[in-house]
Structure formats: structure tokens, C-alpha cells
């Protein structure tokens, strides 16, 4: 005999499915609002020639190799003073520079370390929309954890961009020349020689983190999109900040 499902149960199943669909739509809208408020821009991803195409860079920018990145979100601008202020206000966080020996800044003649300089006073005027600077890689990591906890259901995996994502984005809109920016990757001098193509990322461990993007004190050779720099995770400078990234599957 065929088993007949009661009509009431069918109605209940249908309503449950509709409810789940409706909840998913609301959740997606909430996440989209959160992304817009964070100033995130969607990149559909693709392949490109990564590295020094014109032979003017350092050895660690070669060989030029094909790199492919999956779709990702990237901050339209660096994290601002206003956004970092909210983080500090809610958590009471003190940056590594505030806890130790300050921040490197330009005194008009040279860069010096000053224990009085910090993200609050990097040595030049800023407003709330200015990129936050004098933050270490570790400071950026603490900020990102705070952002994750504030996201819907703590589900949005904010992170720093990989250098492959950064270079891909930089080759598609203007984002170079304002501030150096921390990358997610550990630095590997011979990393390009491995020729990793799909979503390349630096070594699994290391001493330095990658820094990308030209900044106001840089010479023309370091303003190129393929130029690579490095810094200890505790380093901080008045021309070094960060921007957020997000894997599309994590939104």
C-alpha cells in the first residue's frame, strides 16, 4: 500500500521551506548591507601575469608568472581613522606602538622612531576619513577579529588581502600611491619561482609579512604595481596601513 502523507504535513513542509528561503534572503541582505557599510567592492576574479613585466624591479618580483584568483571582496579604501577609532572605543585596544616605543615618522629630514607618535598622532594632520597608519600587522589582525565578531552570526571571514589579490585589483582600479598596505602573506623571496597559479599565497610561515602599494615617501621604482616590500609583524610606520578583504564564499 502506498503511504499517504497527510495534507497538514505537506503544508507544514512547504511553509518550512518558504521560511528557510525567506531567512536566507534576509541573511544575505543583512550581509550585503554590512559589506556596503564596510566599503567592500566585489572583484569577479580572473587570471593575469603577476610580477615585474618590464624588467625594472627586484629579483623577488620575477619570474613573471600566470596567477589566477577566485572572486573576492576588497575594501575600496584603506581602513580609516574613524573605523579604527570605533574598534579602540569598543575594545580598549592599545596598538603595539602605544604599548612599546611608538611609531616611525618623517621629521622633515629623515624617518625616526618616536615614542609619542601613534595612530592618533602620526606626525601629520588627519581627519576621520584618512587611512589609519602606525599600525602593525598584529594590530591589523586584532582589528579584523573584531570585525568578524561584529558580522552577522560572526560568519563573515574578513581578512587581509593576499598579494596576488592586491595586484589583481590594482591592475583593474587606482589604489596605489597613498599608503603602503599589509598583506596576508608571509614573505618568501623565491616564492614566484614556484610558479603557483591558483590563488597563490606566500609560505606557510616566515619572519616577514608582505607589504604592497606605493606611499607618499616612495621613489618611483617602488610605486610600480609589482613592487614587493616586507616588514616584521610588529613594524609600524606613518605611511603603513591596511585594507580589508573577504572571500566570496565567506560572506
C-alpha beads as a LAMMPS data file, in Angstrom:
LAMMPS data file: protein, C-alpha beads

251 atoms
250 bonds

1 atom types
1 bond types

-500.0 500.0 xlo xhi
-500.0 500.0 ylo yhi
-500.0 500.0 zlo zhi

Masses

1 110.0

Atoms # bond

1 1 1 0.000 0.000 0.000
2 1 1 1.078 3.477 -0.787
3 1 1 1.741 5.645 2.195
4 1 1 -0.341 8.829 2.056
5 1 1 1.245 11.931 3.547
6 1 1 -1.350 13.983 5.419
7 1 1 -2.123 17.315 3.778
8 1 1 -1.347 19.135 7.021
9 1 1 2.165 17.711 6.966
10 1 1 2.615 18.789 3.338
11 1 1 1.562 22.308 4.253
12 1 1 3.991 22.306 7.179
13 1 1 6.872 21.163 4.962
14 1 1 6.074 23.826 2.351
15 1 1 5.905 26.548 4.997
16 1 1 9.198 25.376 6.475
17 1 1 10.902 25.551 3.081
18 1 1 9.453 29.001 2.431
19 1 1 10.619 30.101 5.868
20 1 1 14.148 28.863 5.224
21 1 1 14.255 30.618 1.852
22 1 1 12.959 33.830 3.396
23 1 1 15.510 33.627 6.211
24 1 1 18.329 33.054 3.714
25 1 1 17.248 36.093 1.713
26 1 1 17.120 38.262 4.839
27 1 1 20.519 36.968 5.945
28 1 1 22.006 37.701 2.509
29 1 1 20.569 41.225 2.601
30 1 1 21.982 41.781 6.082
31 1 1 25.396 40.639 4.916
32 1 1 25.170 42.840 1.809
33 1 1 24.375 45.869 3.996
34 1 1 27.330 45.024 6.185
35 1 1 29.621 44.791 3.160
36 1 1 28.402 48.110 1.774
37 1 1 28.899 49.810 5.117
38 1 1 32.443 48.417 5.219
39 1 1 33.093 49.841 1.734
40 1 1 33.757 46.468 0.119
41 1 1 33.997 46.112 -3.675
42 1 1 33.395 42.808 -5.468
43 1 1 36.027 41.527 -7.893
44 1 1 34.921 38.619 -10.066
45 1 1 38.435 37.207 -10.167
46 1 1 40.456 36.021 -13.119
47 1 1 43.961 35.363 -14.379
48 1 1 46.791 37.789 -15.079
49 1 1 50.569 37.978 -15.442
50 1 1 51.878 38.626 -11.939
51 1 1 55.267 40.215 -11.396
52 1 1 57.712 42.620 -12.993
53 1 1 56.693 42.712 -16.657
54 1 1 59.156 45.423 -17.677
55 1 1 62.369 44.278 -16.036
56 1 1 62.699 47.301 -13.739
57 1 1 62.099 45.634 -10.401
58 1 1 63.915 43.500 -7.867
59 1 1 64.699 39.808 -8.182
60 1 1 61.814 38.862 -5.872
61 1 1 59.364 40.191 -8.493
62 1 1 60.448 37.578 -11.023
63 1 1 59.805 35.408 -12.867
64 1 1 56.588 36.819 -14.257
65 1 1 54.016 34.061 -13.933
66 1 1 50.332 33.484 -14.543
67 1 1 48.257 33.888 -11.385
68 1 1 44.533 33.247 -11.029
69 1 1 42.359 34.464 -8.164
70 1 1 38.832 33.457 -7.234
71 1 1 36.116 36.109 -6.728
72 1 1 36.743 38.235 -3.646
73 1 1 35.739 41.441 -1.942
74 1 1 38.276 44.172 -1.264
75 1 1 37.983 47.391 0.659
76 1 1 37.532 50.341 -1.682
77 1 1 39.839 52.271 0.625
78 1 1 42.174 51.540 3.479
79 1 1 40.655 51.174 6.947
80 1 1 40.017 54.710 8.153
81 1 1 40.871 56.549 11.336
82 1 1 37.137 56.656 12.120
83 1 1 36.724 52.873 11.775
84 1 1 39.802 52.150 13.850
85 1 1 38.570 54.606 16.483
86 1 1 35.332 52.611 16.824
87 1 1 37.363 49.445 17.315
88 1 1 39.507 51.063 20.004
89 1 1 36.463 52.627 21.675
90 1 1 34.644 49.307 21.941
91 1 1 37.587 47.157 22.958
92 1 1 40.021 49.482 24.732
93 1 1 42.759 48.100 22.485
94 1 1 46.203 49.697 22.540
95 1 1 48.403 49.317 19.479
96 1 1 51.857 47.819 19.716
97 1 1 53.356 51.252 19.182
98 1 1 51.379 52.680 22.092
99 1 1 52.481 49.819 24.328
100 1 1 56.142 49.995 23.371
101 1 1 58.309 52.517 21.522
102 1 1 55.926 54.436 19.292
103 1 1 55.952 54.774 15.530
104 1 1 58.370 55.661 12.772
105 1 1 57.580 59.036 11.201
106 1 1 59.127 61.680 8.937
107 1 1 60.574 64.573 10.941
108 1 1 61.195 66.705 7.859
109 1 1 64.641 65.296 7.161
110 1 1 64.505 61.575 7.857
111 1 1 62.395 58.794 9.339
112 1 1 62.835 58.374 13.071
113 1 1 61.118 56.312 15.777
114 1 1 59.232 58.491 18.254
115 1 1 57.549 57.001 21.360
116 1 1 54.974 59.819 21.255
117 1 1 53.776 59.004 17.749
118 1 1 50.908 56.593 17.179
119 1 1 47.847 56.119 15.025
120 1 1 46.297 59.018 16.944
121 1 1 49.187 61.340 16.050
122 1 1 51.363 60.000 13.195
123 1 1 53.196 63.294 12.706
124 1 1 50.864 64.954 10.207
125 1 1 47.229 66.174 10.227
126 1 1 44.496 63.620 9.639
127 1 1 40.705 63.549 9.656
128 1 1 38.259 60.716 10.286
129 1 1 38.315 59.617 6.641
130 1 1 42.107 59.412 6.459
131 1 1 43.708 55.941 6.348
132 1 1 44.792 54.777 9.763
133 1 1 48.588 54.391 9.956
134 1 1 51.184 53.481 12.579
135 1 1 49.527 50.067 12.895
136 1 1 51.438 46.788 12.851
137 1 1 50.373 43.592 11.098
138 1 1 49.392 42.295 14.526
139 1 1 47.267 45.401 15.179
140 1 1 45.501 44.841 11.865
141 1 1 44.861 41.215 12.834
142 1 1 43.196 42.296 16.099
143 1 1 41.013 44.766 14.188
144 1 1 39.957 42.019 11.774
145 1 1 38.969 39.687 14.607
146 1 1 36.779 42.491 15.964
147 1 1 35.170 42.909 12.544
148 1 1 34.463 39.180 12.345
149 1 1 32.749 39.238 15.732
150 1 1 30.576 42.159 14.650
151 1 1 29.453 40.491 11.417
152 1 1 26.096 38.683 11.163
153 1 1 26.340 35.473 13.215
154 1 1 30.116 36.094 13.362
155 1 1 30.175 34.385 9.973
156 1 1 31.981 36.826 7.685
157 1 1 35.620 35.878 7.325
158 1 1 37.244 39.273 6.996
159 1 1 40.990 39.118 6.408
160 1 1 43.868 40.947 4.790
161 1 1 44.213 40.516 1.015
162 1 1 46.781 38.191 -0.474
163 1 1 49.374 39.943 -2.574
164 1 1 48.016 38.136 -5.647
165 1 1 44.559 39.600 -4.966
166 1 1 46.023 43.027 -4.283
167 1 1 47.986 43.114 -7.531
168 1 1 44.988 41.839 -9.492
169 1 1 42.799 44.597 -8.054
170 1 1 45.474 47.264 -8.502
171 1 1 45.695 46.405 -12.185
172 1 1 41.890 46.983 -12.514
173 1 1 41.445 50.384 -10.488
174 1 1 43.520 53.105 -8.908
175 1 1 44.676 52.036 -5.438
176 1 1 48.407 52.700 -5.464
177 1 1 50.411 55.600 -4.109
178 1 1 48.636 56.613 -0.893
179 1 1 49.784 54.190 1.781
180 1 1 51.810 51.004 1.996
181 1 1 49.491 48.175 2.999
182 1 1 49.917 44.967 4.967
183 1 1 49.182 41.732 3.104
184 1 1 48.049 38.391 4.480
185 1 1 51.063 36.529 3.063
186 1 1 54.303 35.645 4.730
187 1 1 57.147 36.960 2.584
188 1 1 59.153 34.499 0.502
189 1 1 61.976 35.879 -1.631
190 1 1 61.893 32.981 -4.094
191 1 1 58.167 32.388 -3.897
192 1 1 57.487 33.417 -7.516
193 1 1 59.869 30.714 -8.754
194 1 1 57.431 28.070 -7.524
195 1 1 55.005 29.257 -10.185
196 1 1 51.849 28.619 -8.159
197 1 1 48.935 29.583 -10.386
198 1 1 45.657 29.098 -8.493
199 1 1 45.181 31.607 -5.658
200 1 1 48.921 31.815 -4.912
201 1 1 49.823 32.590 -1.338
202 1 1 53.168 33.024 0.389
203 1 1 54.980 30.440 2.529
204 1 1 53.127 28.791 5.420
205 1 1 55.468 30.501 7.873
206 1 1 58.213 33.070 7.893
207 1 1 59.795 36.079 9.540
208 1 1 58.365 38.939 7.475
209 1 1 54.916 39.782 6.133
210 1 1 54.435 41.165 2.622
211 1 1 53.775 44.880 2.181
212 1 1 52.289 46.200 -1.066
213 1 1 51.332 49.559 -2.521
214 1 1 53.356 52.693 -3.023
215 1 1 53.161 55.508 -0.493
216 1 1 53.908 59.214 -0.396
217 1 1 57.633 58.934 0.554
218 1 1 58.407 56.196 -2.008
219 1 1 60.656 56.590 -5.012
220 1 1 59.164 55.920 -8.486
221 1 1 60.683 52.421 -8.679
222 1 1 58.702 51.311 -5.624
223 1 1 55.465 52.833 -6.896
224 1 1 55.127 50.135 -9.549
225 1 1 52.225 47.702 -9.086
226 1 1 54.537 44.680 -8.943
227 1 1 56.885 46.142 -6.306
228 1 1 57.151 43.982 -3.176
229 1 1 58.216 45.030 0.302
230 1 1 58.384 43.261 3.624
231 1 1 58.121 44.045 7.311
232 1 1 58.154 42.335 10.673
233 1 1 54.620 41.788 12.005
234 1 1 55.411 44.270 14.808
235 1 1 56.638 47.052 12.483
236 1 1 54.669 50.281 12.171
237 1 1 55.171 53.469 10.216
238 1 1 53.356 56.697 9.407
239 1 1 52.966 55.512 5.807
240 1 1 51.755 51.960 6.516
241 1 1 48.114 50.928 6.885
242 1 1 45.819 48.126 5.703
243 1 1 42.567 47.326 3.926
244 1 1 40.086 44.500 4.320
245 1 1 39.410 41.554 2.030
246 1 1 36.772 38.835 2.088
247 1 1 36.429 35.539 0.247
248 1 1 33.091 35.455 -1.587
249 1 1 32.206 32.045 -0.095
250 1 1 32.703 33.544 3.402
251 1 1 30.205 36.357 3.031

Bonds

1 1 1 2
2 1 2 3
3 1 3 4
4 1 4 5
5 1 5 6
6 1 6 7
7 1 7 8
8 1 8 9
9 1 9 10
10 1 10 11
11 1 11 12
12 1 12 13
13 1 13 14
14 1 14 15
15 1 15 16
16 1 16 17
17 1 17 18
18 1 18 19
19 1 19 20
20 1 20 21
21 1 21 22
22 1 22 23
23 1 23 24
24 1 24 25
25 1 25 26
26 1 26 27
27 1 27 28
28 1 28 29
29 1 29 30
30 1 30 31
31 1 31 32
32 1 32 33
33 1 33 34
34 1 34 35
35 1 35 36
36 1 36 37
37 1 37 38
38 1 38 39
39 1 39 40
40 1 40 41
41 1 41 42
42 1 42 43
43 1 43 44
44 1 44 45
45 1 45 46
46 1 46 47
47 1 47 48
48 1 48 49
49 1 49 50
50 1 50 51
51 1 51 52
52 1 52 53
53 1 53 54
54 1 54 55
55 1 55 56
56 1 56 57
57 1 57 58
58 1 58 59
59 1 59 60
60 1 60 61
61 1 61 62
62 1 62 63
63 1 63 64
64 1 64 65
65 1 65 66
66 1 66 67
67 1 67 68
68 1 68 69
69 1 69 70
70 1 70 71
71 1 71 72
72 1 72 73
73 1 73 74
74 1 74 75
75 1 75 76
76 1 76 77
77 1 77 78
78 1 78 79
79 1 79 80
80 1 80 81
81 1 81 82
82 1 82 83
83 1 83 84
84 1 84 85
85 1 85 86
86 1 86 87
87 1 87 88
88 1 88 89
89 1 89 90
90 1 90 91
91 1 91 92
92 1 92 93
93 1 93 94
94 1 94 95
95 1 95 96
96 1 96 97
97 1 97 98
98 1 98 99
99 1 99 100
100 1 100 101
101 1 101 102
102 1 102 103
103 1 103 104
104 1 104 105
105 1 105 106
106 1 106 107
107 1 107 108
108 1 108 109
109 1 109 110
110 1 110 111
111 1 111 112
112 1 112 113
113 1 113 114
114 1 114 115
115 1 115 116
116 1 116 117
117 1 117 118
118 1 118 119
119 1 119 120
120 1 120 121
121 1 121 122
122 1 122 123
123 1 123 124
124 1 124 125
125 1 125 126
126 1 126 127
127 1 127 128
128 1 128 129
129 1 129 130
130 1 130 131
131 1 131 132
132 1 132 133
133 1 133 134
134 1 134 135
135 1 135 136
136 1 136 137
137 1 137 138
138 1 138 139
139 1 139 140
140 1 140 141
141 1 141 142
142 1 142 143
143 1 143 144
144 1 144 145
145 1 145 146
146 1 146 147
147 1 147 148
148 1 148 149
149 1 149 150
150 1 150 151
151 1 151 152
152 1 152 153
153 1 153 154
154 1 154 155
155 1 155 156
156 1 156 157
157 1 157 158
158 1 158 159
159 1 159 160
160 1 160 161
161 1 161 162
162 1 162 163
163 1 163 164
164 1 164 165
165 1 165 166
166 1 166 167
167 1 167 168
168 1 168 169
169 1 169 170
170 1 170 171
171 1 171 172
172 1 172 173
173 1 173 174
174 1 174 175
175 1 175 176
176 1 176 177
177 1 177 178
178 1 178 179
179 1 179 180
180 1 180 181
181 1 181 182
182 1 182 183
183 1 183 184
184 1 184 185
185 1 185 186
186 1 186 187
187 1 187 188
188 1 188 189
189 1 189 190
190 1 190 191
191 1 191 192
192 1 192 193
193 1 193 194
194 1 194 195
195 1 195 196
196 1 196 197
197 1 197 198
198 1 198 199
199 1 199 200
200 1 200 201
201 1 201 202
202 1 202 203
203 1 203 204
204 1 204 205
205 1 205 206
206 1 206 207
207 1 207 208
208 1 208 209
209 1 209 210
210 1 210 211
211 1 211 212
212 1 212 213
213 1 213 214
214 1 214 215
215 1 215 216
216 1 216 217
217 1 217 218
218 1 218 219
219 1 219 220
220 1 220 221
221 1 221 222
222 1 222 223
223 1 223 224
224 1 224 225
225 1 225 226
226 1 226 227
227 1 227 228
228 1 228 229
229 1 229 230
230 1 230 231
231 1 231 232
232 1 232 233
233 1 233 234
234 1 234 235
235 1 235 236
236 1 236 237
237 1 237 238
238 1 238 239
239 1 239 240
240 1 240 241
241 1 241 242
242 1 242 243
243 1 243 244
244 1 244 245
245 1 245 246
246 1 246 247
247 1 247 248
248 1 248 249
249 1 249 250
250 1 250 251
